[in-house]
Amino acid sequence: PWRVQQVIPGSPAQTAGMKPDDILTEIDGIPIREANSAEVLRRLLQPASPTTRTRFQILRKGSPEPRTLVISPGVFSPESV
């Protein structure tokens, strides 16, 4: 499975609700499988426009149902601690 390693504080991913250890199961409706991992990686690495919205379906430990998160790119300043 594709597991989220880190989420930058203050990032669009954190704002959308993504957390470390979430498991990605779909990106834009495309199920993540070993057979299409190159396509999934290409989608993740492609440059995003300001109007791009990417839908992620995730599984989170302790949650019985998958969640859908929509992440839009944006300029942000990482939070400092």
Secondary structure by P-SEA (a helix, b strand, c coil): cccccccccccccccccccccccccccccccccccaaaaaaaaaaccccccbbbbbbbccccccbbbbbbbbbbbbccccc
